[in-house]
Amino acid sequence: MKQTAHVAVPDHVRAVDLGPATVIVNYRTGRVETLIGPAARWWRQATDTGHAYVPGVLPPQDEQALRDQLVRAGLIVRASAHRPGHPTTDGPPWVPSWGTQEMPAGRAEPVPVPLGVTVRAGIALAVVLGVLAAGREGTRMARLVRLLTLVRGRATSPAPAERIRLAVHAVRRAGLVAPGRVACLEESAAVVVLLAASRQGVTWRHGAAADSVRLHAWVETDHGHPVAEPPSTAARFAVLRTIPE
């Protein structure tokens, strides 16, 4: 790596300190990096100060290896001077669950939804899956973010909570017959597209949680309440990216 005194976090990168780990997501490529211990402390100090060299945190050889790895992943860039970017945010206070937090082992029983809504949900889901598939693998997340930003801009009023809930269940039902992977990322994006078709807006969130480290995407009302989600979503997940921001 060319010697440089400064590093910066690109605008399309977000990071959150979860306590036991720092999770960094590149929303252009979809690349995710998890740092722990001294590596996480180096990230926090380097990106907060803009200095490429942080004394006393890592041995020089390890510091250079970490810096090179993060540059190759597009999570930091070389800079001639310190410039502000998106700082690392702090997640909710980390409390280990010791295995007591229940997670669903499979899909829940589908909630009955009118056929017309399910058909429209299937079209919205097809749009999302098409956008994710139509292009290079390394830019699929960037395409999804652009799609959500574009369609969310069509909204003229916030969607009521019950309307959002209906959309979520309709998309989940449509996802049962969709080919390929349909998980929280695809489902939540399809809800945004479905509601935008009727000029109604919803907030899209993407975040991370510790114990164990995992990513999740969901939708919320205009007042910040997750819809059709377990209580653990609001309690344990730190938000990395929001649309609209």
C-alpha positions as CSV (number, residue, x, y, z in Angstrom):
1,M,0.0,0.0,0.0
2,K,1.2,3.5,-0.8
3,Q,2.2,5.3,2.4
4,T,-0.4,7.9,3.4
5,A,-1.0,9.7,6.6
6,H,-4.8,9.7,6.4
7,V,-7.7,7.4,5.7
8,A,-11.3,8.1,5.2
9,V,-14.6,6.2,5.2
10,P,-16.5,6.4,1.9
11,D,-20.0,7.7,1.9
12,H,-21.4,4.2,1.0
13,V,-19.8,2.5,4.0
14,R,-21.5,2.3,7.4
15,A,-20.1,0.8,10.6
16,V,-21.6,0.1,14.1
17,D,-19.9,-0.8,17.3
18,L,-21.9,-3.6,18.9
19,G,-19.6,-4.0,21.9
20,P,-17.9,-7.4,21.3
21,A,-17.6,-6.7,17.6
22,T,-17.6,-3.8,15.1
23,V,-19.6,-4.6,11.9
24,I,-18.8,-2.7,8.7
25,V,-20.9,-2.8,5.5
26,N,-20.1,-1.6,2.1
27,Y,-23.4,-0.7,0.6
28,R,-22.0,-0.5,-2.9
29,T,-20.6,-4.1,-3.1
30,G,-22.4,-5.7,-0.2
31,R,-19.1,-6.6,1.4
32,V,-19.3,-7.1,5.2
33,E,-16.4,-7.1,7.6
34,T,-16.5,-7.9,11.3
35,L,-13.6,-6.7,13.5
36,I,-13.0,-7.6,17.1
37,G,-10.5,-6.7,19.8
38,P,-7.5,-4.5,18.8
39,A,-8.6,-4.5,15.1
40,A,-12.0,-3.0,16.1
41,R,-10.2,-0.4,18.4
42,W,-7.9,0.5,15.5
43,W,-10.9,1.0,13.2
44,R,-12.6,3.3,15.6
45,Q,-9.6,5.4,16.3
46,A,-8.4,5.6,12.7
47,T,-11.8,6.5,11.3
48,D,-12.6,8.9,14.1
49,T,-9.3,10.8,13.7
50,G,-8.6,10.2,10.0
51,H,-5.1,9.1,10.9
52,A,-3.8,6.0,9.0
53,Y,-1.4,5.2,11.8
54,V,-2.7,4.6,15.3
55,P,0.2,4.0,17.8
56,G,-0.1,1.4,20.5
57,V,-3.1,-0.5,19.2
58,L,-1.6,-3.0,16.8
59,P,2.0,-4.1,15.9
60,P,3.1,-2.1,12.8
61,Q,3.0,-5.2,10.6
62,D,-0.5,-6.2,11.7
63,E,-1.6,-2.6,11.4
64,Q,-0.4,-2.4,7.8
65,A,-2.1,-5.8,7.0
66,L,-5.4,-4.7,8.4
67,R,-5.2,-1.3,6.6
68,D,-4.5,-3.0,3.3
69,Q,-7.3,-5.5,3.8
70,L,-9.8,-2.7,4.5
71,V,-8.6,-0.7,1.5
72,R,-9.0,-3.7,-0.8
73,A,-12.5,-4.3,0.5
74,G,-13.4,-0.6,-0.2
75,L,-14.2,0.1,3.4
76,I,-11.6,2.8,3.8
77,V,-9.8,4.9,1.2
78,R,-6.4,6.7,1.2
79,A,-6.8,10.5,1.8
80,S,-4.3,13.4,1.6
81,A,-5.9,15.0,4.6
82,H,-8.6,14.3,7.2
83,R,-12.1,14.6,5.8
84,P,-15.3,13.8,7.7
85,G,-17.4,10.8,6.7
86,H,-20.0,8.6,8.4
87,P,-18.7,7.9,11.9
88,T,-19.0,4.6,13.6
89,T,-22.2,4.5,15.5
90,D,-22.8,2.8,18.9
91,G,-25.2,0.0,19.0
92,P,-27.6,-0.7,21.9
93,P,-26.0,-1.8,25.2
94,W,-24.8,-5.3,24.6
95,V,-26.4,-7.9,27.0
96,P,-25.5,-11.5,26.3
97,S,-28.6,-13.7,25.9
98,W,-26.7,-16.9,27.0
99,G,-28.8,-18.8,24.5
100,T,-32.1,-17.8,26.1
101,Q,-33.3,-15.7,23.2
102,E,-35.5,-17.7,20.9
103,M,-35.1,-17.5,17.2
104,P,-37.6,-19.0,14.7
105,A,-36.3,-22.3,13.2
106,G,-38.5,-22.0,10.1
107,R,-41.1,-20.0,8.3
108,A,-44.2,-19.2,10.3
109,E,-47.6,-20.2,9.1
110,P,-48.6,-17.7,6.3
111,V,-51.1,-15.1,7.3
112,P,-54.2,-15.0,5.0
113,V,-54.0,-12.1,2.5
114,P,-56.4,-11.1,-0.3
115,L,-55.4,-12.6,-3.6
116,G,-55.1,-9.2,-5.4
117,V,-52.6,-7.9,-2.8
118,T,-50.6,-11.1,-3.0
119,V,-50.4,-10.8,-6.8
120,R,-49.2,-7.2,-6.5
121,A,-46.7,-8.3,-3.8
122,G,-45.4,-11.0,-6.2
123,I,-44.8,-8.3,-8.9
124,A,-42.9,-6.1,-6.3
125,L,-40.8,-9.1,-5.3
126,A,-40.1,-9.9,-8.9
127,V,-38.9,-6.3,-9.4
128,V,-36.5,-6.6,-6.5
129,L,-35.2,-10.0,-7.5
130,G,-34.7,-8.8,-11.0
131,V,-32.7,-5.8,-9.9
132,L,-30.5,-7.9,-7.7
133,A,-29.9,-10.4,-10.5
134,A,-29.4,-7.9,-13.4
135,G,-25.8,-7.0,-13.2
136,R,-22.5,-7.8,-11.6
137,E,-22.5,-9.6,-8.2
138,G,-20.2,-6.9,-6.8
139,T,-22.7,-4.1,-7.3
140,R,-26.0,-5.8,-6.3
141,M,-26.3,-4.0,-3.0
142,A,-25.8,-0.6,-4.8
143,R,-28.5,-1.5,-7.3
144,L,-30.9,-2.3,-4.4
145,V,-30.1,0.9,-2.6
146,R,-30.7,2.9,-5.7
147,L,-34.0,1.1,-6.3
148,L,-35.3,1.8,-2.8
149,T,-34.2,5.4,-2.9
150,L,-35.9,5.9,-6.2
151,V,-39.3,4.3,-5.3
152,R,-39.3,5.7,-1.8
153,G,-39.1,9.2,-3.4
154,R,-42.5,8.4,-5.1
155,A,-44.3,8.3,-1.7
156,T,-46.6,11.3,-1.0
157,S,-47.8,10.1,2.4
158,P,-46.7,7.6,5.1
159,A,-48.3,4.2,5.0
160,P,-50.5,3.3,8.1
161,A,-49.2,0.5,10.3
162,E,-51.9,-1.9,9.3
163,R,-51.3,-1.2,5.6
164,I,-47.6,-2.0,6.1
165,R,-48.4,-5.2,8.0
166,L,-50.7,-6.3,5.2
167,A,-47.9,-5.6,2.7
168,V,-45.3,-7.5,4.7
169,H,-47.5,-10.6,5.0
170,A,-48.4,-10.4,1.3
171,V,-44.7,-10.3,0.3
172,R,-43.9,-13.2,2.6
173,R,-46.7,-15.2,1.1
174,A,-45.5,-14.4,-2.4
175,G,-42.0,-15.4,-1.4
176,L,-43.1,-19.0,-0.8
177,V,-43.5,-19.6,-4.5
178,A,-40.6,-17.4,-5.7
179,P,-37.6,-19.0,-7.2
180,G,-34.2,-18.4,-5.5
181,R,-33.4,-16.8,-2.2
182,V,-36.1,-14.8,-0.6
183,A,-35.1,-13.6,2.9
184,C,-35.4,-10.5,5.0
185,L,-33.4,-8.3,2.6
186,E,-35.6,-9.2,-0.4
187,E,-38.8,-9.2,1.5
188,S,-38.3,-5.8,3.1
189,A,-37.3,-4.2,-0.2
190,A,-40.4,-5.6,-1.9
191,V,-42.6,-4.1,0.8
192,V,-41.1,-0.7,0.0
193,V,-41.7,-1.2,-3.7
194,L,-45.3,-2.5,-3.1
195,L,-46.3,0.5,-1.0
196,A,-44.6,3.0,-3.3
197,A,-46.8,1.8,-6.1
198,S,-49.7,3.4,-4.2
199,R,-47.6,6.4,-3.3
200,Q,-47.3,5.3,0.3
201,G,-44.0,5.5,2.2
202,V,-42.4,3.2,4.7
203,T,-39.0,3.4,6.4
204,W,-36.5,0.6,5.3
205,R,-33.8,-0.4,7.9
206,H,-30.8,-2.5,7.7
207,G,-28.8,-3.3,10.8
208,A,-26.7,-5.7,12.8
209,A,-26.9,-7.4,16.2
210,A,-24.4,-9.2,18.3
211,D,-24.7,-12.6,20.1
212,S,-24.2,-13.9,17.5
213,V,-23.3,-11.3,14.9
214,R,-26.0,-11.2,12.3
215,L,-27.5,-8.8,9.8
216,H,-31.2,-8.1,9.3
217,A,-33.5,-5.9,7.1
218,W,-36.9,-4.8,8.2
219,V,-39.5,-2.0,7.7
220,E,-40.9,0.5,10.2
221,T,-43.7,3.0,10.4
222,D,-43.1,6.7,10.0
223,H,-42.9,6.9,13.8
224,G,-40.1,4.3,14.0
225,H,-42.0,1.2,15.1
226,P,-40.9,-2.1,13.4
227,V,-43.8,-3.9,11.7
228,A,-44.4,-7.6,11.7
229,E,-41.1,-8.1,13.6
230,P,-40.3,-9.7,17.0
231,P,-39.5,-7.4,19.9
232,S,-35.8,-8.4,19.6
233,T,-35.5,-6.4,16.4
234,A,-35.9,-3.1,18.1
235,A,-34.1,-4.2,21.3
236,R,-31.0,-5.8,19.8
237,F,-30.4,-4.6,16.3
238,A,-28.4,-1.4,15.7
239,V,-29.3,0.5,12.5
240,L,-26.6,0.7,9.8
241,R,-28.6,2.1,6.9
242,T,-32.0,3.8,6.6
243,I,-34.0,4.7,3.5
244,P,-35.0,7.5,3.5
245,E,-32.0,8.8,5.4
